[in-house]
Amino acid sequence: MAGRKMPAVHASEAPVKWYYRPVWVLLLLFLVLGPLGLPYLWRSPRFSRGAKLALTAVVIAYTGVLVVETVRIVREVQREMNELQLDLD
């Protein structure tokens, strides 16, 4: 029928790309990219502004903990290696 009109599609009803969907954004943030995934969070239409702010704070804290723990582990391994070297001398 030529006279029928298609219903208008709103921007909120348009399909969201996979990397803007909540599950994938969370996987990118916490398992793959860390803070480098924040642009995907902020561009995703599926999160509210409050959720974006909260998740940004959590990602920054999570990254800080990972950095501090990595430094601690590296220092511990260096200390162990120095002790082993002294034992070999």
Summary of the structure (lengths in Angstrom):
residues: 89
radius of gyration: 23.4
end to end distance: 91.7
largest distance: 92.5
contacts: 186
relative contact order: 0.09
helix: 75%
strand: 0%
